Amino acid sequence: MSATREQTEGHRALLEIESRFNAKSHGVVIAIQGVQIHALAMFAEIFNQFPYPVVINAAILKLADWFRASNNVIKFHIYKVFKQADQHLIKVINVEESMRRILPVLNSNDSVSRSLALRVLGCMSVIIANKVDVQHAVLQRLEEATDRTEAEAAIWAADRFCAQSVQFSPTVFPTIEAKLRDSQTDVNIKLRLVQLFRHMHYNIAVARQAKGVCVSLLESPGADQQLVMVALRTLSLLLSQALLDRKEQLDRLFTFACDDSRKAVCLSALDDLSLLAKNDLSIDASHIYRLLSLLNRETTSITLMERRYTCAKTLLCSYRQLVRFMMRETWRSESQGDFVRAMDICEERLNKALESGHYLLAIACARFLMIILELAQEQNHQDTKQSFQFIRSYNNLKVSSEAVSDLQVIASRLSKRIEQSHLSQLVREASSGKLNLRQARHIFKLQAHLVLLLDGEVCTNSFRNNFERMTSNPDDVAVQLFAPYLLEIFSGCHDTANWFPEIALTALESSTDRPKLYVSIVQLLLRTPGIPLNKRHELSKKIFTQLEQFGAWDHEKHIYTNNGWFLYIIASEAGCNGWHEIMHHVYGSLGRTVTSGASKCWLTAVSLLGLAETSQENKQQSYLDSLTYLQAFQSLTGSRRFQKWYIQLRMEMISTTQRMNKILSSIQQIDQESSLSSNMKKCVKNLQQCGLRFRELASRYDFIAQSFLGMDDTTLMDLEAYKICALVCEHAIHTFMKNDNNNSGSFFCVDAALIPLINIANEKMHIDTISSSNLQDICLEFLQTVIGWGESDRHDNPNNYSLCAQDVQSFTTRMLEQPLSLPKYFFGRQKPVNVQLTVDPSLSDKQPIILQEGQDLSINFEGFVNLSGKEVTIEKAAIVCSITEERTKHFSDKLGNEKNLSDPHPNAETNLLLPPTTYYGNIVNSYFTCNGLLHIPRHMFDNSLTAGIPGSHREAWFNVYVKLIDSNYRVWATGPYISGKIAW
């Protein structure tokens, strides 16, 4: 439905609500109010369904009219509508008219009417905060109000105005100060008045005055406990924004947290300390030592102790380099005695908390210990396999060996005690309901992190012991707790491929009557690292034997007859870890048992994908058959577009790699003396085309990573890895051709995503940690080889062509041998994202927008975003506009799966006349709007091509593409794409 039609529907809905509201009475007054209240309740749906300015404006004007003329009951429900429509109010066009219809109510003799009017004005503060007459009216009611309801409404409105207006804070400050210093003012009113100071950070002079009032309240004898807590929180919020006297506030909070005898005040001070101390440069070593000293104090309050450790953990996380510097000093000196003592006391409290059942305190203590241990060992355990980013060394901040040694002893002792004494106890209490299952999982997770900080032998022993506990415990709660723990520590175990498969297969034989335990064991088996590819086939056969017993295999029909859903989970896990034989077998069997057409298409498609990955013959045909079934599934359900793209890109990666290897084999057969022959030139040209295909393939991997809103991090990392592989192949091709004497002067642009990896390869970093089973490490090792091609001794080698070609072929062989790991997102249900966009003036393929010389085109973009229940917060819409000589290029495959490029690339086939320009609009309640300006430079008005032809113009295409930006600043290229002709 077009935006114009939706606006018409919105006005029609408003007229229907108005007719209901103005319906004449047929009985008592209560019945009239009931109909009117029901009509008012419909406004929330109107605002969400038709979030357009013209509709919102008309609705607000009607509400303002009704507010002025109705009784207090109706006024109250109109206020509720304003409060629900808070973020829609920025779309109101007739602000003055709306304000004039509400302000007269403030002159009413009824204090309830005045209170409701103040609250409505507070809701409207986002659009009227700088109106002087409104500010004066709110200030007048704040000074003169005697009724508590009206006074609280005036304070609430003033608070909203202070948050929106820079000018209102200095105006209202004297009134607030006078009421706070007046002993006759009720304490509840003071509590609300003090909170207004948190907004007064725009003016440094007012901020200092507000700070002085708050400090005087804190220092006044016999101050109310609640008032002290509110004043402390207000000071923290004010100074965190005003950047004023923050060190003084930190010292004040430490004083209250350490010395105040009131538990509630101490808790509040610790919360404020966590709030203020995040990324605050005024924190120094003295504050850390003071906090450690506070931790070493005894207290009978479990809640206060837990809050202390929570605050300490927050500070240590925020100031990692400072704490590491402190730990680098002499560890056992007197000045650092609090550090060592805090660790010992925390360990003792953690064990006592676990024994006595105070699990929140145990979690807080464990988190504190974990952050200390991580800080001590993160320099020695940098994980270089998690990303391609360049890792720098911070040797000057390295923790002293004494600290590392002491902390390792503490970690080993603590993990051993938790392992022996507490894990089984946690399972028993979770089974009996005494312990919340979520808290138990948290403790298990912390124990896993603790074990991973120790050596591999500790991980291996812990894995063996707890796997035995999980399989021997008859309760499924043990599976829910131990299975994630074992999966977490699996990566730290030694030589699991040599001993765990046999243990797992033995455990599977006795677990067929416990599906949850069975699935967990299979998950561990399929995730076992280090199993060689040549042993997977043999192990898969043993797993098939176990699955036949678990699923009650029917040998005549070749189908499973039991535990179908659990078998589906196992097959999905197999696909995620590259066990494609199992995935093909199980999905194929399940596909023969289902009756739904959509389910059959999905299961058959994924089964054929597993066949394509395992078979050596007819791979491309199996891929195409899989895509055909996915196309049928999409036709039936309208989903699963990501899977088609993923398989299509896999096919293109294989075909392009095979083509490159074939060309390189031809080059090896050509003698060095005949390098200038026509055959060599033809091979070089074909190789150059392969490089272009690899670059385009990398851009498509990058594009698919942006095209599906809410994609998880693991899937994004997988797509990034394959993108890097394509870029590495392109880089190798260009380097190979550059070594040719005839191409030594050629130039090519390295993609920005490859630069961090090239930096690591240039510095010969982490060469000892390169793994033959990690795709990222394989790329790094090959890049180091490619860099070595430029060495003088190899460059003068007459067999240089053959050696380089062999290196490339060796790399591609290893790359394609890596099993395709299907991300979990592949098996998930992708909910569609619908973005509606209207452009004014509208764009047309047939009727171009004609511009005169020197004329700019003003464009209004307006749209609506429907996320279909996705758990993603979208904040902005980015509208990318470009002018091209032809329509923008799009990606498409043989099955009609099309996507438009979001940013026309200068090297694309399309002739880009003007570089892309991006306009941003905030998304408020799923609605966004922004204005753009199209400027055609004067040199483009040189119509030499159309000279002498009367009435002729130069035509081009104006392209608009929408991207969405989420709360984590990730950009998602969701579309839609709109294009139309312009002429000048």
FITOR-499902 format. One record per residue (C-alpha): residue in three letters; x, z, y. Coordinates in steps of 0.1 Angstrom, whole numbers. Each point is the difference from the previous one (the first is absolute). Example, Ala and Ser with C-alpha at 12.3 -4.5 7.8 and 13.67 -1.06 7.14 Angstrom:
! FITOR-499902
- residuo X Z Y
- ala 123 78 -45
- ser 14 -7 34
***
This chain:
! FITOR-499902
- residuo X Z Y
- met 0 0 0
- ser 14 -10 34
- ala 7 27 27
- thr -27 -15 23
- arg -27 2 -27
- glu 11 36 -9
- gln -3 10 37
- thr -35 -15 0
- glu -9 20 -31
- gly 14 31 17
- his -22 -4 30
- arg -30 -5 -23
- ala 8 32 -18
- leu 3 18 33
- leu -35 -12 10
- glu -14 12 -32
- ile 15 35 5
- glu -13 0 36
- ser -35 -8 -12
- arg 2 29 -25
- phe 13 24 26
- asn -28 -9 25
- ala -28 0 -26
- lys -31 18 14
- ser -10 33 -15
- his -26 3 -27
- gly 1 37 -3
- val 20 30 10
- val 31 -1 21
- ile 22 10 -30
- ala -10 -33 -18
- ile 10 -20 31
- gln 35 17 0
- gly 4 -6 -37
- val -5 -38 5
- gln 23 0 30
- ile 27 20 -19
- his -2 -25 -29
- ala 4 -29 25
- leu 31 17 15
- ala 15 5 -34
- met 0 -38 -5
- phe 25 -5 28
- ala 30 9 -21
- glu -8 -28 -24
- ile -5 -24 29
- phe 34 9 14
- asn 18 -6 -33
- gln -19 -31 -9
- phe 2 -17 34
- pro 31 13 18
- tyr -1 -25 28
- pro 3 10 37
- val -33 -16 10
- val -18 19 -27
- ile 18 33 6
- asn -6 -4 38
- ala -37 -5 -4
- ala -4 29 -24
- ile 19 24 22
- leu -22 -9 30
- lys -31 6 -20
- leu 13 34 -12
- ala 9 10 36
- asp -35 -9 12
- trp -16 20 -28
- phe 24 29 6
- arg -11 3 36
- ala -37 -1 -7
- ser -3 20 -33
- asn -3 36 -9
- asn 29 22 -13
- val -7 -8 -37
- ile 4 -37 6
- lys 29 6 23
- phe 18 19 -28
- his -5 -29 -25
- ile 11 -25 26
- tyr 32 21 5
- lys 6 -2 -38
- val -2 -38 3
- phe 25 0 28
- lys 23 22 -20
- gln -2 -23 -31
- ala 6 -30 22
- asp 30 15 17
- gln 24 -29 -8
- his -26 -27 8
- leu -4 11 36
- ile 31 -19 11
- lys -20 -31 -4
- val -26 10 26
- ile -2 -26 28
- asn -23 17 26
- val 18 33 2
- glu -13 9 35
- glu -36 -6 -10
- ser 3 22 -30
- met 17 28 20
- arg -26 -1 27
- arg -28 6 -25
- ile 16 31 -14
- leu 15 17 30
- pro -34 11 16
- val -7 22 -31
- leu 28 23 12
- asn -23 10 29
- ser -27 12 -23
- asn -12 36 2
- asp 2 2 -38
- ser 34 12 -12
- val -5 -16 -35
- ser -5 -34 16
- arg 31 4 21
- ser 20 10 -31
- leu -12 -31 -19
- ala 9 -22 30
- leu 35 15 2
- arg 5 -7 -37
- val -12 -36 4
- leu 24 -5 30
- gly 28 15 -21
- cys -8 -26 -27
- met 2 -27 26
- ser 33 13 14
- val 19 -29 -16
- ile -16 -24 26
- ile -9 23 30
- ala 29 25 0
- asn 14 -13 33
- lys -34 0 19
- val 4 25 28
- asp -37 8 3
- val -2 8 -37
- gln 31 22 1
- his -14 19 30
- ala -33 5 -19
- val 17 14 -31
- leu 23 22 21
- gln -30 14 19
- arg -19 9 -32
- leu 32 16 -14
- glu 3 22 31
- glu -37 9 3
- ala -12 3 -36
- thr -12 35 -9
- asp -18 -9 -33
- arg 24 1 -29
- thr -14 -33 -15
- glu 5 -18 33
- ala 34 15 5
- glu 12 -12 -34
- ala -14 -34 6
- ala 18 -2 33
- ile 33 10 -16
- trp -5 -25 -28
- ala -7 -28 26
- ala 30 11 21
- asp 22 -1 -32
- arg -10 -36 -7
- phe 7 -10 37
- cys 34 17 0
- ala 9 -20 -31
- gln -9 -33 16
- ser 8 5 37
- val 33 7 17
- gln -16 10 33
- phe -26 25 -14
- ser 26 25 -13
- pro 14 11 34
- thr -36 2 13
- val -14 22 -27
- phe 31 22 -5
- pro -7 26 28
- thr -35 6 -13
- ile 13 6 -36
- glu 28 23 13
- ala -25 21 20
- lys -23 4 -29
- leu 28 10 -24
- arg 13 26 24
- asp -34 14 6
- ser -5 31 -22
- gln -38 -6 0
- thr 3 -34 -18
- asp -12 2 -36
- val 28 -3 -25
- asn -17 -28 -18
- ile -1 -20 32
- lys 37 8 5
- leu 8 -14 -34
- arg -16 -33 9
- leu 15 -1 35
- val 35 5 -12
- gln -2 -30 -23
- leu -4 -23 30
- phe 36 6 9
- arg 12 -21 -29
- his -10 -32 19
- met 19 9 32
- his 33 -16 -9
- tyr -3 -30 22
- asn 10 19 31
- ile 32 21 -3
- ala -10 24 27
- val -34 6 -15
- ala 16 4 -34
- arg 23 27 13
- gln -30 18 15
- ala -19 -2 -32
- lys 29 13 -19
- gly 3 29 23
- val -37 10 -5
- cys 4 -2 -38
- val 31 21 1
- ser -17 27 22
- leu -28 1 -25
- leu 25 6 -29
- glu 18 27 19
- ser -31 19 12
- pro -3 34 -17
- gly -29 2 -25
- ala -5 -37 -1
- asp -27 -11 -25
- gln 15 -13 -33
- gln -20 -32 0
- leu 10 -6 36
- val 37 4 -8
- met -3 -25 -29
- val -19 -26 22
- ala 25 5 28
- leu 30 -5 -24
- arg -16 -32 -14
- thr -8 -13 34
- leu 35 6 12
- ser 15 -18 -30
- leu -23 -30 5
- leu 7 -1 38
- leu 37 3 -3
- ser 3 -25 -29
- gln -14 -26 24
- ala 14 11 33
- leu 36 4 -14
- leu 3 32 21
- asp 18 32 -10
- arg -4 -7 -37
- lys 30 21 -10
- glu -16 30 17
- gln -33 -6 -18
- leu 19 -2 -34
- asp 16 33 7
- arg -34 14 10
- leu -16 -12 -33
- phe 29 15 -20
- thr -5 33 17
- phe -37 1 -8
- ala 6 -12 -36
- cys 27 27 -6
- asp -11 30 21
- asp -37 -1 4
- ser -19 24 -23
- arg -32 -20 -1
- lys -1 -23 -30
- ala -23 -26 16
- val 23 -3 30
- cys 31 -4 -23
- leu -18 -28 -20
- ser -10 -17 32
- ala 35 2 14
- leu 15 -16 -32
- asp -26 -28 2
- asp 9 -6 36
- leu 37 1 -9
- ser -5 -28 -25
- leu -20 -20 25
- leu 25 3 28
- ala 32 -2 -19
- lys -5 -35 -16
- asn 26 -23 14
- asp 8 24 29
- leu 35 -3 13
- ser 0 36 13
- ile 3 14 -35
- asp 35 12 -8
- ala 18 19 -27
- ser -10 34 15
- his -37 -8 -6
- ile 7 -10 -36
- tyr 19 33 -6
- arg -28 19 16
- leu -25 -16 -23
- leu 21 7 -30
- ser 2 37 11
- leu -38 0 3
- leu -2 -14 -36
- asn 21 29 -13
- arg -24 26 14
- glu -24 17 -24
- thr -37 -1 6
- thr -30 11 -21
- ser -20 -30 11
- ile 2 -29 -24
- thr -16 -24 25
- leu 25 9 27
- met 29 -5 -24
- glu -14 -34 -11
- arg -4 -11 36
- arg 36 10 8
- tyr 14 -22 -27
- thr -23 -28 10
- cys 13 2 36
- ala 36 2 -13
- lys -4 -31 -21
- thr -15 -19 30
- leu 30 9 22
- leu 26 -8 -26
- cys -16 -34 -6
- ser -1 -8 37
- tyr 37 9 6
- arg 17 -12 -31
- gln 33 -9 17
- leu 1 34 18
- val -5 19 -32
- arg 25 -21 -19
- phe 25 7 28
- met -7 37 -4
- met 5 -3 -38
- arg 33 -18 6
- glu 15 31 17
- thr 16 28 -21
- trp -29 7 -24
- arg 7 36 -9
- ser 10 12 35
- glu -18 29 16
- ser -17 -24 26
- gln -16 -19 -29
- gly -9 31 -20
- asp -36 -5 8
- phe 1 -35 -16
- val 12 12 -34
- arg -21 31 1
- ala -31 -21 9
- met 6 -22 -31
- asp 3 30 -23
- ile -30 18 14
- cys -21 -31 -2
- glu 9 -6 -36
- glu -10 35 -9
- arg -33 -3 19
- leu -7 -33 -17
- asn 3 16 -35
- lys -21 30 10
- ala -27 -22 15
- leu -2 -21 -32
- glu -2 32 -21
- ser -27 16 22
- gly -20 -32 5
- his 6 -5 37
- tyr 4 -37 -4
- leu -3 -10 37
- leu 30 23 8
- ala 18 -15 -30
- ile -5 -35 12
- ala 12 9 35
- cys 31 17 -13
- ala 7 -30 -23
- arg -3 -24 29
- phe 24 20 21
- leu 26 1 -28
- met -5 -37 -7
- ile 8 -10 35
- ile 32 20 0
- leu 11 -14 -33
- glu -8 -36 11
- leu 19 4 32
- ala 30 13 -19
- gln 1 -29 -25
- glu -15 -30 17
- gln 35 -11 12
- asn 11 0 -36
- his -30 -16 -15
- gln -9 -29 23
- asp -24 -23 -19
- thr 12 -35 8
- lys -26 -17 -22
- gln -31 9 20
- ser 4 -26 27
- phe 23 -27 13
- gln 6 19 33
- phe 36 6 10
- ile 11 35 -8
- arg 24 17 23
- ser 23 29 -9
- tyr -3 34 18
- asn 32 16 -12
- asn 2 21 31
- leu -33 17 -9
- lys 9 6 -37
- val -8 35 -13
- ser 28 22 -10
- ser 9 1 -37
- glu -6 38 -1
- ala -36 -6 12
- val -6 -27 -25
- ser 15 21 -28
- asp -21 31 8
- leu -32 -21 4
- gln 5 -17 -33
- val 3 33 -17
- ile -32 12 16
- ala -18 -33 -9
- ser 12 2 -36
- arg -10 37 -4
- leu -34 -6 17
- ser -9 -31 -20
- lys 10 16 -33
- arg -21 31 8
- ile -30 -21 10
- glu 4 -22 -31
- gln 2 29 -24
- ser -25 25 15
- his -25 -17 23
- leu -9 -36 -10
- ser -19 11 -32
- gln -16 28 20
- leu -12 -24 26
- val -16 -22 -27
- arg -18 30 -15
- glu -14 12 33
- ala -10 -35 10
- ser -18 -4 -33
- ser -19 33 4
- gly -9 -8 36
- lys 20 27 16
- leu 23 -25 17
- asn -11 -30 21
- leu 11 -32 -18
- arg 12 -15 32
- gln 23 30 7
- ala 13 -1 -35
- arg 9 -37 4
- his 17 8 33
- ile 22 26 -17
- phe 9 -24 -28
- lys 9 -27 26
- leu 23 24 18
- gln 16 10 -33
- ala 6 -37 -7
- his 17 -5 33
- leu 21 30 -6
- val 11 -13 -35
- leu 8 -34 14
- leu 25 16 24
- leu 20 13 -29
- asp 21 -20 -25
- gly -15 -24 -26
- glu 5 25 -29
- val -24 25 16
- cys -26 -28 5
- thr 4 -11 -36
- asn -4 35 -15
- ser -30 6 23
- phe -16 -32 -11
- arg 5 7 -37
- asn -14 36 3
- asn -30 -9 20
- phe -8 -31 -20
- glu -2 23 -30
- arg -22 24 19
- met -24 -28 11
- thr -4 -15 -35
- ser -4 34 -17
- asn -25 15 24
- pro -36 -9 -11
- asp -14 2 35
- asp -3 -31 21
- val 9 20 31
- ala 35 1 -13
- val 0 -38 0
- gln -12 -1 36
- leu 29 23 11
- phe 29 -10 -22
- ala -5 -38 0
- pro 6 -5 38
- tyr 29 25 -3
- leu 16 -19 -28
- leu -5 -34 18
- glu 16 15 31
- ile 32 13 -17
- phe 4 -30 -23
- ser 23 -18 24
- gly 25 28 -1
- cys 4 2 -38
- his 30 -13 -19
- asp -2 -28 -26
- thr -38 2 -5
- ala -1 -34 -16
- asn 21 12 -29
- trp -20 31 -10
- phe -35 0 16
- pro -17 -30 -16
- glu 2 15 -35
- ile -12 34 12
- ala -29 -17 18
- leu -10 -21 -30
- thr 0 31 -22
- ala -22 18 25
- leu -25 -29 2
- glu -7 2 -37
- ser -14 35 4
- ser -18 -6 33
- thr -26 -27 -9
- asp -29 25 3
- arg 11 10 36
- pro -3 -31 22
- lys 13 15 32
- leu 31 14 -17
- tyr 5 -34 -19
- val -2 -20 33
- ser 25 24 17
- ile 25 -4 -29
- val -3 -38 2
- gln 5 1 37
- leu 32 19 -4
- leu 11 -24 -27
- leu -7 -31 20
- arg 18 15 30
- thr 31 9 -19
- pro 29 -13 20
- gly 30 -19 -15
- ile -17 -16 -30
- pro 18 -34 -5
- leu -22 -31 1
- asn 10 -10 -35
- lys -13 33 -14
- arg -33 -1 18
- his -14 -25 -25
- glu 8 22 -30
- leu -14 31 17
- ser -31 -19 11
- lys -8 -6 -37
- lys 3 37 -8
- ile -24 7 29
- phe -24 -26 -13
- thr -1 19 -33
- gln -9 32 18
- leu -26 -16 22
- glu -17 -15 -31
- gln -7 35 -13
- phe -10 13 35
- gly -24 -28 7
- ala -13 -5 -35
- trp 12 -35 -4
- asp -23 -24 -18
- his 22 -24 -20
- glu -27 -25 -6
- lys -13 -4 36
- his 34 8 16
- ile -15 24 24
- tyr 3 37 9
- thr -32 20 -8
- asn 8 34 16
- asn 14 15 32
- gly -4 -32 19
- trp 4 15 35
- phe 32 19 -10
- leu 14 -32 -15
- tyr -7 -17 33
- ile 20 27 19
- ile 28 -5 -25
- ala 0 -37 5
- ser 1 4 38
- glu 29 24 -3
- ala 18 -26 -22
- gly -5 -26 26
- cys 13 22 28
- asn 32 6 -20
- gly 6 -34 -14
- trp -11 4 -36
- his -19 -33 0
- glu -3 -3 -37
- ile -21 32 -1
- met -20 -11 31
- his -7 -35 -16
- his -10 15 -34
- val -23 28 13
- tyr -17 -19 28
- gly -6 -29 -23
- ser -17 22 -26
- leu -21 17 27
- gly -10 -34 14
- arg -15 -9 -34
- thr -22 32 -1
- val -16 0 35
- thr -32 -18 7
- ser 2 -2 38
- gly 11 -34 12
- ala 20 14 29
- ser 18 26 -22
- lys 8 -27 -26
- cys 15 -22 27
- trp 21 29 14
- leu 13 12 -33
- thr 8 -35 -12
- ala 18 -9 33
- val 23 31 -3
- ser 6 -6 -37
- leu 11 -36 7
- leu 23 13 27
- gly 16 22 -26
- leu 4 -30 -23
- ala 16 -20 27
- glu 26 27 6
- thr 9 4 -37
- ser -1 -35 -13
- gln 27 -26 6
- glu -22 -30 -5
- asn -29 -12 21
- lys 6 27 26
- gln -13 -20 29
- gln -32 -9 -20
- ser -6 37 -7
- tyr 4 8 36
- leu -25 -27 10
- asp -25 12 -27
- ser 3 35 14
- leu -7 -13 35
- thr -30 -19 -12
- tyr -15 31 -15
- leu 8 19 32
- gln -18 -27 20
- ala -30 4 -23
- phe 1 38 4
- gln 2 -4 38
- ser -30 -23 -1
- leu -20 26 -19
- thr 11 31 20
- gly 14 -12 33
- ser 32 20 -5
- arg 35 -1 -15
- arg 16 -23 25
- phe 33 19 0
- gln 6 -7 -37
- lys -3 -37 5
- trp 26 1 27
- tyr 23 21 -21
- ile -1 -23 -30
- gln 3 -31 22
- leu 32 13 17
- arg 14 10 -34
- met -5 -36 -12
- glu 17 -14 31
- met 29 24 -3
- ile 6 -11 -36
- ser -4 -38 7
- thr 22 1 31
- thr 27 19 -19
- gln -1 -24 -29
- arg 3 -29 23
- met 30 15 18
- asn 17 7 -33
- lys -6 -36 -12
- ile 16 -13 33
- leu 30 24 -4
- ser 5 -12 -36
- ser 1 -36 13
- ile 26 10 26
- gln 22 16 -27
- gln 1 -33 -18
- ile 13 -19 31
- asp 38 0 4
- gln 15 14 31
- glu 15 -34 9
- ser -34 -16 1
- ser -15 27 22
- leu -7 -27 26
- ser -19 -21 -24
- ser -36 -9 4
- asn -9 24 -30
- met 16 29 18
- lys -18 -8 33
- lys -33 -2 -19
- cys 7 33 -17
- val 9 17 33
- lys -32 -13 16
- asn -21 12 -29
- leu 17 34 2
- gln -7 2 37
- gln -37 -6 -7
- cys 1 29 -25
- gly 14 22 27
- leu -30 -9 22
- arg -24 8 -28
- phe 16 34 -6
- arg -3 8 37
- glu -37 -10 0
- leu -5 20 -32
- ala 15 31 17
- ser -23 -5 30
- arg -30 -2 -24
- tyr 11 33 -17
- asp 2 15 35
- phe -34 -14 9
- ile -18 13 -31
- ala 15 34 8
- gln -18 0 33
- ser -33 -16 -11
- phe -16 28 -21
- leu -9 30 21
- gly 9 33 -16
- met 25 -13 -25
- asp 20 29 -15
- asp 38 6 6
- thr 10 -9 -36
- thr -16 -34 2
- leu 15 -6 34
- met 35 8 -14
- asp -6 -23 -30
- leu -9 -29 24
- glu 30 8 22
- ala 23 -1 -31
- tyr -12 -35 -10
- lys 2 -11 36
- ile 36 11 1
- cys 7 -19 -32
- ala -13 -32 16
- leu 21 6 31
- val 31 7 -21
- cys -4 -33 -18
- glu -4 -18 33
- his 31 17 14
- ala 20 -9 -31
- ile -11 -37 3
- his 11 -2 36
- thr 33 18 -7
- phe 6 -24 -29
- met -6 -30 22
- lys 21 14 28
- asn 30 1 -23
- asp -3 -38 -3
- asn 25 -15 24
- asn -27 -24 13
- asn -23 29 9
- ser 25 25 13
- gly -14 -3 34
- ser -36 5 -10
- phe -20 29 13
- phe -28 20 -15
- cys -19 31 12
- val 1 31 -22
- asp -34 17 -3
- ala -1 34 17
- ala -12 17 -33
- leu 33 -10 -16
- ile 24 14 26
- pro 0 36 -12
- leu 8 -10 -35
- ile 28 -23 12
- asn 15 29 20
- ile 1 21 -32
- ala 15 -29 -19
- asn 26 -7 26
- glu 12 37 0
- lys 1 0 -39
- met -21 31 0
- his -15 16 -32
- ile 16 -26 -23
- asp 3 26 -27
- thr -38 8 0
- ile -11 -36 -6
- ser -24 -1 -29
- ser -7 -31 -21
- ser -37 10 -3
- asn -8 4 37
- leu -10 -31 19
- gln 13 13 33
- asp 34 8 -14
- ile 2 -34 -16
- cys -6 -16 34
- leu 27 23 16
- glu 25 -9 -27
- phe -6 -37 4
- leu 3 2 38
- gln 34 15 -5
- thr 9 -29 -22
- val -13 -25 25
- ile 21 16 28
- gly 30 -4 -24
- trp -6 -38 0
- gly 16 -2 34
- glu 33 15 -11
- ser 29 -23 5
- asp 13 0 -36
- arg -33 -10 -14
- his -8 -25 28
- asp 32 -19 -11
- asn -10 0 -36
- pro -8 -35 -12
- asn -28 14 -22
- asn -16 18 29
- tyr -33 -19 -4
- ser -3 9 -37
- leu 9 36 5
- cys -25 5 28
- ala -27 -18 -20
- gln 7 23 -30
- asp -4 30 23
- val -34 -11 13
- gln -12 -9 -35
- ser 11 34 -13
- phe -18 18 28
- thr -33 -20 -5
- thr 2 6 -38
- arg 3 38 5
- met -27 -1 27
- leu -26 -18 -22
- glu 9 22 -30
- gln -13 30 19
- pro -36 7 -12
- leu -26 -7 25
- ser -13 34 11
- leu -37 -3 10
- pro -7 25 28
- lys -29 24 -3
- tyr -17 -18 28
- phe -2 -30 -24
- phe -25 19 -22
- gly -18 17 29
- arg -32 -12 16
- gln 7 -15 34
- lys -28 7 25
- pro -5 -28 25
- val 7 4 37
- asn -24 -19 22
- val 12 -7 36
- gln -25 -18 23
- leu 15 -16 30
- thr -16 -19 29
- val 19 -18 27
- asp -14 -7 35
- pro 1 -29 9
- ser -7 -11 -36
- leu 24 -23 -18
- ser -11 -33 -15
- asp 16 -27 -22
- lys -18 -28 18
- gln -6 11 36
- pro 34 11 16
- ile 3 24 29
- ile 14 -21 29
- leu 24 16 24
- gln 11 -13 33
- glu 36 2 13
- gly 8 35 11
- gln -31 14 -16
- asp 3 30 -24
- leu -26 7 -27
- ser -14 35 -1
- ile -10 9 -36
- asn -21 30 -12
- phe 5 12 -36
- glu -26 22 -15
- gly -3 11 -36
- phe -12 24 -27
- val 19 14 -30
- asn -17 10 -32
- leu 25 17 -23
- ser -25 4 -30
- gly 10 36 -6
- lys 38 -4 0
- glu 19 32 6
- val 20 -15 28
- thr -1 9 37
- ile 1 -31 21
- glu 9 5 37
- lys 7 -34 15
- ala -9 -36 -3
- ala 28 -25 8
- ile -13 -35 9
- val 28 -26 -5
- cys -6 -31 21
- ser 21 -32 -1
- ile -3 -37 11
- thr 11 -26 -25
- glu -2 -38 -1
- glu -18 1 -33
- arg -19 26 -19
- thr 21 29 -13
- lys 13 -4 -35
- his -16 20 -28
- phe 11 11 -35
- ser -21 -13 -28
- asp 2 -4 -37
- lys -17 -23 -25
- leu -29 24 -3
- gly -9 -1 37
- asn 14 35 8
- glu 7 -5 37
- lys 16 22 26
- asn 10 -9 35
- leu 33 9 15
- ser -3 28 26
- asp 30 -10 20
- pro 8 -37 3
- his 38 -3 -7
- pro 20 -22 23
- asn 15 -17 -31
- ala -34 -7 -15
- glu -14 -34 -4
- thr -25 6 28
- asn 14 -8 34
- leu -2 32 20
- leu -5 -8 37
- leu -1 36 12
- pro 14 31 -17
- pro -26 25 -14
- thr -14 26 24
- thr -15 32 -14
- tyr -28 20 17
- tyr -9 35 -11
- gly -34 17 0
- asn -7 36 -11
- ile -25 3 -28
- val -27 26 9
- asn -27 6 -26
- ser 9 -33 -17
- tyr -3 -20 33
- phe 28 -16 20
- thr 2 -22 31
- cys 27 -13 22
- asn 7 -28 25
- gly 27 -27 -2
- leu 14 -25 24
- leu 11 -35 -11
- his 25 -15 24
- ile 11 -37 -4
- pro 34 -5 17
- arg 1 -28 25
- his 25 -21 -20
- met -26 -4 -27
- phe -24 -17 24
- asp 23 -30 0
- asn -24 -23 -18
- ser 24 -29 -4
- leu -15 -9 -33
- thr -34 -5 15
- ala 10 -15 33
- gly -21 -30 10
- ile -29 10 -22
- pro -28 12 23
- gly -17 33 -11
- ser 25 7 -27
- his 15 34 -7
- arg 27 15 -22
- glu -16 20 -28
- ala 14 29 -20
- trp -13 28 -22
- phe -5 35 11
- asn 4 24 -30
- val -12 36 -1
- tyr 9 24 -29
- val -9 37 -3
- lys 22 27 -14
- leu -8 36 -4
- ile 24 29 8
- asp -5 33 -19
- ser 9 36 9
- asn 34 -5 -16
- tyr 7 -30 22
- arg -2 -24 -29
- val -12 -35 8
- trp -25 -16 -23
- ala -7 -37 3
- thr -37 1 -9
- gly -14 -29 21
- pro -23 -16 9
- tyr 16 -32 12
- ile -18 -20 27
- ser 12 -32 16
- gly -13 -25 24
- lys 12 -28 23
- ile 11 3 36
- ala 10 -29 23
- trp 17 -5 33
***
